[in-house]
């Protein structure tokens, strides 16, 4: 049965896009090579199990049949592009999606890349795969464009409808075809000069976040050393009506949008011309140090209260990378837990969105009664501030509470 849209890749980009499309009245299918049950779609993903059930009830369907891709007007590639060991984006899933789509691509279809990529991915990587597999020419036989994903999981203020969508097409006609599609999902479409400009806009947005969080993380360490309340500093600074945007420190930076330096294009046989983004490299280094700094603070706090990390009972609160969602991608909680275990600590965790949690293949016991667990632990470590946590109450119950998010009332706990 024909559909308006095929979403290729049902992860952190694809599922929210499908949700927005279905809400806009578009017939939508989700393609993945492996079958997905409703439970699997709602596990550790951007949508809750309830949202997934509503999506399926509204008509969204998944398929493992690639032939279905030949019966849609628009196909959006939402395949994951994680960082490899060399910190270069891994485009294998995008390549697989492109080859599968190309084998069934029909003339006049609009193909859009939402997966994160380097400047040039759409034209120099995706386009040849689509053309070789289909025998069609991009910009003439089918439309090709890039529109970097901007979905922010758990954000109750901004969704697809009120977040402007940046679009860069291979040709002006490609841009307009993509704009016509996204115009049904969002209030505002922003036309870039081309795919590279759109891709670079996505790159800038991601790197901007990481660089600014890195600055705040360095400020957190400095302020602790000189006995200054950083959280009060931020509160004061953000009253400036121009030239300042407030970011906040934390135990690390999680999420799917990792900082990218185009200098790491070596895997594709090119570089950024010998000019790496040194700020991005430094930001990654600073943010990567934060889990170790949190461990240091934990050990110091325990020591100041006559306890050792070895044998200490430590409760971890919140193990997801963002508040109020189940997604654990890149969460610093796993590294922090692993390092605490190496020190000989006894761990339990609590997270309303994560019923089971493992570190290095070992299950970590889940606290059933939050207040009892906090009162029984030598140290309670807040890693993620879910809105269900009553931090005032927890601060009263906990023997020691280290808040890495600055969410507790002033004076109620030790803060990063």
C-alpha positions, -999 to 999 in steps of 0.1 A, spaced: 0 0 0 15 34 -10 26 58 18 36 94 18 68 89 38 93 62 45 115 67 75 147 46 72 161 40 106 139 38 137 162 53 164 166 86 181 160 106 148 136 83 129 109 76 155 103 113 165 101 122 128 76 94 122 56 107 151 55 142 137 46 130 102 17 109 115 4 138 136 5 159 104 -17 133 86 10 117 65 8 80 57 41 68 72 61 36 72 93 28 91 119 6 75 144 -14 94 162 -46 82 153 -63 115 117 -66 128 108 -43 156 81 -50 181 62 -22 199 81 -31 231 115 -29 213 106 5 197 98 19 231 129 5 249 156 31 258 145 52 229 133 88 223 96 78 226 80 62 256 62 29 253 29 48 255 39 71 227 49 42 206 16 25 211 -3 57 202 19 60 171 11 25 159 -26 29 167 -26 61 146 -15 41 115 22 40 116 36 7 106 71 -9 104 84 -31 76 114 -52 68 104 -53 32 127 -30 11 102 -31 -18 79 -8 3 105 20 -2 96 21 -39 60 32 -31 66 64 -12 68 100 -22 95 109 3 122 88 19 142 102 49 174 85 59 177 85 97 204 59 102 228 62 132 263 76 126 282 70 158 318 80 164 343 52 158 374 45 178 393 71 157 365 96 166 354 98 130 317 94 121 308 58 111 287 61 79 282 24 74 245 25 84 239 54 60 256 35 32 234 4 39 203 25 39 213 42 7 220 9 -11 187 -6 1 167 25 -10 185 28 -43 174 -7 -54 138 4 -52 141 42 -59 115 56 -83 117 88 -104 103 119 -87 110 106 -52 124 131 -27 153 117 -7 165 135 24 194 128 47 188 136 84 216 115 98 246 135 111 274 137 86 304 157 75 301 187 51 299 169 18 282 137 30 250 142 9 268 151 -24 300 131 -22 290 100 -2 252 95 -4 246 107 -40 269 82 -57 254 53 -38 219 63 -48 227 69 -84 248 37 -88 221 15 -73 191 31 -91 204 42 -125 188 75 -118 204 110 -116 200 131 -85 186 166 -93 171 154 -125 153 121 -119 149 124 -82 152 151 -55 181 150 -30 185 172 0 200 173 35 181 185 67 201 179 99 180 165 127 171 190 155 149 169 177 156 174 214 143 144 235 124 153 265 120 190 256 84 200 264 87 234 248 102 226 214 92 198 191 90 193 153 62 218 148 78 249 164 115 241 156 126 256 123 140 231 98 172 238 78 171 224 43 198 223 17 190 207 -17 213 196 -45 194 220 -68 169 247 -61 141 223 -72 155 197 -47 154 223 -19 118 232 -28 107 196 -28 122 190 6 107 223 18 72 212 6 76 180 27 88 197 59 64 225 55 37 200 65 56 193 98 70 225 110 60 262 112 92 275 96 116 262 69 150 277 65 166 273 31 204 268 30 225 275 -1 231 238 -5 236 205 12 271 214 25 258 245 42 230 226 58 254 199 70 278 224 84 250 242 102 243 209 120 280 205 127 281 240 142 251 235 164 265 203 179 300 216 184 286 248 199 269 228 226 299 207 235 324 237 235 301 257 259 295 228 282 333 222 283 337 259 294 312 254 322 329 221 333 362 239 335 345 267 355 330 241 378 365 227 387 379 262 391 350 274 413 353 244 436 390 250 440 385 287 449 354 281 470 330 300 447 294 289 442 293 284 404 256 279 403 251 313 418 276 327 393 255 313 364 223 326 380 238 361 380 254 359 346 223 348 328 205 380 338 227 397 311 202 404 282 229 402 255 261 383 247 256 354 271 237 321 269 237 300 300 250 264 298 255 242 329 282 218 339 276 181 346 293 147 351 299 144 314 282 150 281 259 123 267 236 121 237 237 110 201 251 142 187 288 139 194 312 167 187 328 163 152 360 177 138 360 176 100 398 170 103 388 134 111 377 128 74 408 106 69 386 75 66 371 91 35 404 101 20 401 138 27 408 163 55 397 198 64 428 212 47 451 208 77 430 231 99 415 210 127 389 225 150 412 228 180 384 242 202 363 210 195 392 187 203 399 206 236 362 205 245 361 168 240 391 164 262 376 186 289 343 169 289 359 135 288 377 142 320 345 150 340 336 114 350 371 111 366 367 144 383 333 132 398 351 101 411 377 123 427 350 144 444 333 113 456 365 99 471 373 132 488 339 136 503 339 101 517 374 106 531 364 139 547 337 120 565 360 92 577 351 67 550 369 50 521 356 45 486 365 8 491 335 -8 506 314 23 505 277 20 497 270 44 469 236 51 454 235 65 418 205 86 410 196 89 373 216 70 347 202 84 315 219 111 294 190 136 297 163 141 323 129 124 320 137 101 292 150 65 290 178 70 265 212 62 279 233 69 248 267 84 259 256 88 295 286 94 318 268 72 345 283 40 330 319 52 332 314 66 367 299 34 379 327 13 363 353 34 380 336 32 414 334 -5 411 371 -6 403 377 13 436 357 -14 455 325 5 461 292 -13 464 267 3 440 230 5 437 211 28 414 177 43 409 161 56 378 124 58 371 130 52 334 155 24 336 141 -8 352 174 -28 347 210 -16 343 243 -33 337 279 -21 338 305 -42 320 280 -70 318 273 -70 355 238 -61 368 237 -32 392 210 -37 419 181 -13 416 169 5 447 132 -2 453 126 23 480 144 55 471 144 71 506 155 40 523 183 35 498 195 71 503 195 69 541 214 35 539 240 47 515 273 63 525 270 85 495 242 94 472 254 107 438 229 126 416 239 121 380 206 131 363 178 152 377 145 135 368 115 157 377 101 129 399 130 133 423 122 153 455 157 166 461 148 185 492 135 153 508 164 133 495 189 158 509 173 153 543 174 115 541 209 110 525 240 107 547 260 125 520 246 139 487 267 150 458 247 169 432 264 170 398 236 190 382 232 219 406 195 210 411 194 209 449 185 239 470 214 260 481 231 244 511 211 212 509 239 191 493 274 192 481 274 204 445 298 200 415 
